[in-house]
Amino acid sequence: MAAQVTAGELLERIARARDWAQGEADRHYALVAAHVSADETTQALAQQSRAAAFEAVRVVLEEILQPGTHSADPVER
C-alpha cells in the first residue's frame, strides 16, 4: 500500500515537477538554437518538439497549482 501524502507535500511535489519541466523545456530550447546555428534543421525540429512537450507539462502543472493563470495563447519562444 502506498504511503499517504499530505496536501502540502502533494503541492510541493507538483511544484518541483513544474520547475523540472521548465528546466527541461529551457534546455531543449537552447539545443534548438544550437542546431539552428549549425544549420541542422532536423535536429532543431526534434528538439523543438521535445521542448514543446515539456512546456505543455509545465503549463498543466501550473494550472493545477494556480487555477486560471494559464494563457490561452501558445507560448512563443
Phi and psi in radians as a Rosetta constraint file:
Dihedral C 1 N 2 CA 2 C 2 CIRCULARHARMONIC -1.322 0.35
Dihedral N 2 CA 2 C 2 N 3 CIRCULARHARMONIC 2.547 0.35
Dihedral C 2 N 3 CA 3 C 3 CIRCULARHARMONIC -1.211 0.35
Dihedral N 3 CA 3 C 3 N 4 CIRCULARHARMONIC 2.547 0.35
Dihedral C 3 N 4 CA 4 C 4 CIRCULARHARMONIC -1.291 0.35
Dihedral N 4 CA 4 C 4 N 5 CIRCULARHARMONIC 2.561 0.35
Dihedral C 4 N 5 CA 5 C 5 CIRCULARHARMONIC -2.116 0.35
Dihedral N 5 CA 5 C 5 N 6 CIRCULARHARMONIC 2.379 0.35
Dihedral C 5 N 6 CA 6 C 6 CIRCULARHARMONIC -1.299 0.35
Dihedral N 6 CA 6 C 6 N 7 CIRCULARHARMONIC 2.836 0.35
Dihedral C 6 N 7 CA 7 C 7 CIRCULARHARMONIC -1.056 0.35
Dihedral N 7 CA 7 C 7 N 8 CIRCULARHARMONIC -0.699 0.35
Dihedral C 7 N 8 CA 8 C 8 CIRCULARHARMONIC -1.105 0.35
Dihedral N 8 CA 8 C 8 N 9 CIRCULARHARMONIC -0.743 0.35
Dihedral C 8 N 9 CA 9 C 9 CIRCULARHARMONIC -1.145 0.35
Dihedral N 9 CA 9 C 9 N 10 CIRCULARHARMONIC -0.679 0.35
Dihedral C 9 N 10 CA 10 C 10 CIRCULARHARMONIC -1.094 0.35
Dihedral N 10 CA 10 C 10 N 11 CIRCULARHARMONIC -0.764 0.35
Dihedral C 10 N 11 CA 11 C 11 CIRCULARHARMONIC -1.094 0.35
Dihedral N 11 CA 11 C 11 N 12 CIRCULARHARMONIC -0.683 0.35
Dihedral C 11 N 12 CA 12 C 12 CIRCULARHARMONIC -1.112 0.35
Dihedral N 12 CA 12 C 12 N 13 CIRCULARHARMONIC -0.730 0.35
Dihedral C 12 N 13 CA 13 C 13 CIRCULARHARMONIC -1.123 0.35
Dihedral N 13 CA 13 C 13 N 14 CIRCULARHARMONIC -0.740 0.35
Dihedral C 13 N 14 CA 14 C 14 CIRCULARHARMONIC -1.116 0.35
Dihedral N 14 CA 14 C 14 N 15 CIRCULARHARMONIC -0.726 0.35
Dihedral C 14 N 15 CA 15 C 15 CIRCULARHARMONIC -1.108 0.35
Dihedral N 15 CA 15 C 15 N 16 CIRCULARHARMONIC -0.724 0.35
Dihedral C 15 N 16 CA 16 C 16 CIRCULARHARMONIC -1.116 0.35
Dihedral N 16 CA 16 C 16 N 17 CIRCULARHARMONIC -0.717 0.35
Dihedral C 16 N 17 CA 17 C 17 CIRCULARHARMONIC -1.129 0.35
Dihedral N 17 CA 17 C 17 N 18 CIRCULARHARMONIC -0.712 0.35
Dihedral C 17 N 18 CA 18 C 18 CIRCULARHARMONIC -1.063 0.35
Dihedral N 18 CA 18 C 18 N 19 CIRCULARHARMONIC -0.803 0.35
Dihedral C 18 N 19 CA 19 C 19 CIRCULARHARMONIC -1.124 0.35
Dihedral N 19 CA 19 C 19 N 20 CIRCULARHARMONIC -0.682 0.35
Dihedral C 19 N 20 CA 20 C 20 CIRCULARHARMONIC -1.111 0.35
Dihedral N 20 CA 20 C 20 N 21 CIRCULARHARMONIC -0.786 0.35
Dihedral C 20 N 21 CA 21 C 21 CIRCULARHARMONIC -1.067 0.35
Dihedral N 21 CA 21 C 21 N 22 CIRCULARHARMONIC -0.681 0.35
Dihedral C 21 N 22 CA 22 C 22 CIRCULARHARMONIC -1.110 0.35
Dihedral N 22 CA 22 C 22 N 23 CIRCULARHARMONIC -0.736 0.35
Dihedral C 22 N 23 CA 23 C 23 CIRCULARHARMONIC -1.091 0.35
Dihedral N 23 CA 23 C 23 N 24 CIRCULARHARMONIC -0.726 0.35
Dihedral C 23 N 24 CA 24 C 24 CIRCULARHARMONIC -1.157 0.35
Dihedral N 24 CA 24 C 24 N 25 CIRCULARHARMONIC -0.718 0.35
Dihedral C 24 N 25 CA 25 C 25 CIRCULARHARMONIC -1.066 0.35
Dihedral N 25 CA 25 C 25 N 26 CIRCULARHARMONIC -0.800 0.35
Dihedral C 25 N 26 CA 26 C 26 CIRCULARHARMONIC -1.057 0.35
Dihedral N 26 CA 26 C 26 N 27 CIRCULARHARMONIC -0.737 0.35
Dihedral C 26 N 27 CA 27 C 27 CIRCULARHARMONIC -1.082 0.35
Dihedral N 27 CA 27 C 27 N 28 CIRCULARHARMONIC -0.774 0.35
Dihedral C 27 N 28 CA 28 C 28 CIRCULARHARMONIC -1.231 0.35
Dihedral N 28 CA 28 C 28 N 29 CIRCULARHARMONIC -0.627 0.35
Dihedral C 28 N 29 CA 29 C 29 CIRCULARHARMONIC -1.084 0.35
Dihedral N 29 CA 29 C 29 N 30 CIRCULARHARMONIC -0.659 0.35
Dihedral C 29 N 30 CA 30 C 30 CIRCULARHARMONIC -1.129 0.35
Dihedral N 30 CA 30 C 30 N 31 CIRCULARHARMONIC -0.658 0.35
Dihedral C 30 N 31 CA 31 C 31 CIRCULARHARMONIC -1.184 0.35
Dihedral N 31 CA 31 C 31 N 32 CIRCULARHARMONIC -0.589 0.35
Dihedral C 31 N 32 CA 32 C 32 CIRCULARHARMONIC -1.025 0.35
Dihedral N 32 CA 32 C 32 N 33 CIRCULARHARMONIC -0.857 0.35
Dihedral C 32 N 33 CA 33 C 33 CIRCULARHARMONIC -1.046 0.35
Dihedral N 33 CA 33 C 33 N 34 CIRCULARHARMONIC -0.718 0.35
Dihedral C 33 N 34 CA 34 C 34 CIRCULARHARMONIC -1.125 0.35
Dihedral N 34 CA 34 C 34 N 35 CIRCULARHARMONIC -0.743 0.35
Dihedral C 34 N 35 CA 35 C 35 CIRCULARHARMONIC -1.220 0.35
Dihedral N 35 CA 35 C 35 N 36 CIRCULARHARMONIC -0.621 0.35
Dihedral C 35 N 36 CA 36 C 36 CIRCULARHARMONIC -1.120 0.35
Dihedral N 36 CA 36 C 36 N 37 CIRCULARHARMONIC -0.761 0.35
Dihedral C 36 N 37 CA 37 C 37 CIRCULARHARMONIC -1.063 0.35
Dihedral N 37 CA 37 C 37 N 38 CIRCULARHARMONIC -0.587 0.35
Dihedral C 37 N 38 CA 38 C 38 CIRCULARHARMONIC -1.568 0.35
Dihedral N 38 CA 38 C 38 N 39 CIRCULARHARMONIC 0.113 0.35
Dihedral C 38 N 39 CA 39 C 39 CIRCULARHARMONIC 1.008 0.35
Dihedral N 39 CA 39 C 39 N 40 CIRCULARHARMONIC 0.755 0.35
Dihedral C 39 N 40 CA 40 C 40 CIRCULARHARMONIC -1.946 0.35
Dihedral N 40 CA 40 C 40 N 41 CIRCULARHARMONIC 1.370 0.35
Dihedral C 40 N 41 CA 41 C 41 CIRCULARHARMONIC -1.072 0.35
Dihedral N 41 CA 41 C 41 N 42 CIRCULARHARMONIC -0.771 0.35
Dihedral C 41 N 42 CA 42 C 42 CIRCULARHARMONIC -1.076 0.35
Dihedral N 42 CA 42 C 42 N 43 CIRCULARHARMONIC -0.789 0.35
Dihedral C 42 N 43 CA 43 C 43 CIRCULARHARMONIC -1.160 0.35
Dihedral N 43 CA 43 C 43 N 44 CIRCULARHARMONIC -0.660 0.35
Dihedral C 43 N 44 CA 44 C 44 CIRCULARHARMONIC -1.097 0.35
Dihedral N 44 CA 44 C 44 N 45 CIRCULARHARMONIC -0.749 0.35
Dihedral C 44 N 45 CA 45 C 45 CIRCULARHARMONIC -1.143 0.35
Dihedral N 45 CA 45 C 45 N 46 CIRCULARHARMONIC -0.667 0.35
Dihedral C 45 N 46 CA 46 C 46 CIRCULARHARMONIC -1.108 0.35
Dihedral N 46 CA 46 C 46 N 47 CIRCULARHARMONIC -0.779 0.35
Dihedral C 46 N 47 CA 47 C 47 CIRCULARHARMONIC -1.165 0.35
Dihedral N 47 CA 47 C 47 N 48 CIRCULARHARMONIC -0.628 0.35
Dihedral C 47 N 48 CA 48 C 48 CIRCULARHARMONIC -1.087 0.35
Dihedral N 48 CA 48 C 48 N 49 CIRCULARHARMONIC -0.714 0.35
Dihedral C 48 N 49 CA 49 C 49 CIRCULARHARMONIC -1.111 0.35
Dihedral N 49 CA 49 C 49 N 50 CIRCULARHARMONIC -0.767 0.35
Dihedral C 49 N 50 CA 50 C 50 CIRCULARHARMONIC -1.106 0.35
Dihedral N 50 CA 50 C 50 N 51 CIRCULARHARMONIC -0.769 0.35
Dihedral C 50 N 51 CA 51 C 51 CIRCULARHARMONIC -1.065 0.35
Dihedral N 51 CA 51 C 51 N 52 CIRCULARHARMONIC -0.749 0.35
Dihedral C 51 N 52 CA 52 C 52 CIRCULARHARMONIC -1.113 0.35
Dihedral N 52 CA 52 C 52 N 53 CIRCULARHARMONIC -0.646 0.35
Dihedral C 52 N 53 CA 53 C 53 CIRCULARHARMONIC -1.124 0.35
Dihedral N 53 CA 53 C 53 N 54 CIRCULARHARMONIC -0.807 0.35
Dihedral C 53 N 54 CA 54 C 54 CIRCULARHARMONIC -1.141 0.35
Dihedral N 54 CA 54 C 54 N 55 CIRCULARHARMONIC -0.622 0.35
Dihedral C 54 N 55 CA 55 C 55 CIRCULARHARMONIC -1.130 0.35
Dihedral N 55 CA 55 C 55 N 56 CIRCULARHARMONIC -0.680 0.35
Dihedral C 55 N 56 CA 56 C 56 CIRCULARHARMONIC -1.112 0.35
Dihedral N 56 CA 56 C 56 N 57 CIRCULARHARMONIC -0.731 0.35
Dihedral C 56 N 57 CA 57 C 57 CIRCULARHARMONIC -1.081 0.35
Dihedral N 57 CA 57 C 57 N 58 CIRCULARHARMONIC -0.772 0.35
Dihedral C 57 N 58 CA 58 C 58 CIRCULARHARMONIC -1.061 0.35
Dihedral N 58 CA 58 C 58 N 59 CIRCULARHARMONIC -0.749 0.35
Dihedral C 58 N 59 CA 59 C 59 CIRCULARHARMONIC -1.110 0.35
Dihedral N 59 CA 59 C 59 N 60 CIRCULARHARMONIC -0.739 0.35
Dihedral C 59 N 60 CA 60 C 60 CIRCULARHARMONIC -1.114 0.35
Dihedral N 60 CA 60 C 60 N 61 CIRCULARHARMONIC -0.794 0.35
Dihedral C 60 N 61 CA 61 C 61 CIRCULARHARMONIC -1.132 0.35
Dihedral N 61 CA 61 C 61 N 62 CIRCULARHARMONIC -0.661 0.35
Dihedral C 61 N 62 CA 62 C 62 CIRCULARHARMONIC -1.112 0.35
Dihedral N 62 CA 62 C 62 N 63 CIRCULARHARMONIC -0.683 0.35
Dihedral C 62 N 63 CA 63 C 63 CIRCULARHARMONIC -1.139 0.35
Dihedral N 63 CA 63 C 63 N 64 CIRCULARHARMONIC -0.614 0.35
Dihedral C 63 N 64 CA 64 C 64 CIRCULARHARMONIC -1.139 0.35
Dihedral N 64 CA 64 C 64 N 65 CIRCULARHARMONIC -0.758 0.35
Dihedral C 64 N 65 CA 65 C 65 CIRCULARHARMONIC -1.275 0.35
Dihedral N 65 CA 65 C 65 N 66 CIRCULARHARMONIC -0.664 0.35
Dihedral C 65 N 66 CA 66 C 66 CIRCULARHARMONIC -2.378 0.35
Dihedral N 66 CA 66 C 66 N 67 CIRCULARHARMONIC 1.428 0.35
Dihedral C 66 N 67 CA 67 C 67 CIRCULARHARMONIC -0.956 0.35
Dihedral N 67 CA 67 C 67 N 68 CIRCULARHARMONIC 2.415 0.35
Dihedral C 67 N 68 CA 68 C 68 CIRCULARHARMONIC 1.458 0.35
Dihedral N 68 CA 68 C 68 N 69 CIRCULARHARMONIC 0.084 0.35
Dihedral C 68 N 69 CA 69 C 69 CIRCULARHARMONIC -1.698 0.35
Dihedral N 69 CA 69 C 69 N 70 CIRCULARHARMONIC -0.172 0.35
Dihedral C 69 N 70 CA 70 C 70 CIRCULARHARMONIC -1.372 0.35
Dihedral N 70 CA 70 C 70 N 71 CIRCULARHARMONIC 2.747 0.35
Dihedral C 70 N 71 CA 71 C 71 CIRCULARHARMONIC -1.655 0.35
Dihedral N 71 CA 71 C 71 N 72 CIRCULARHARMONIC 2.539 0.35
Dihedral C 71 N 72 CA 72 C 72 CIRCULARHARMONIC -1.326 0.35
Dihedral N 72 CA 72 C 72 N 73 CIRCULARHARMONIC -0.332 0.35
Dihedral C 72 N 73 CA 73 C 73 CIRCULARHARMONIC -1.470 0.35
Dihedral N 73 CA 73 C 73 N 74 CIRCULARHARMONIC 2.498 0.35
Dihedral C 73 N 74 CA 74 C 74 CIRCULARHARMONIC -1.128 0.35
Dihedral N 74 CA 74 C 74 N 75 CIRCULARHARMONIC 2.660 0.35
Dihedral C 74 N 75 CA 75 C 75 CIRCULARHARMONIC -1.267 0.35
Dihedral N 75 CA 75 C 75 N 76 CIRCULARHARMONIC 2.268 0.35
Dihedral C 75 N 76 CA 76 C 76 CIRCULARHARMONIC -1.801 0.35
Dihedral N 76 CA 76 C 76 N 77 CIRCULARHARMONIC 2.332 0.35
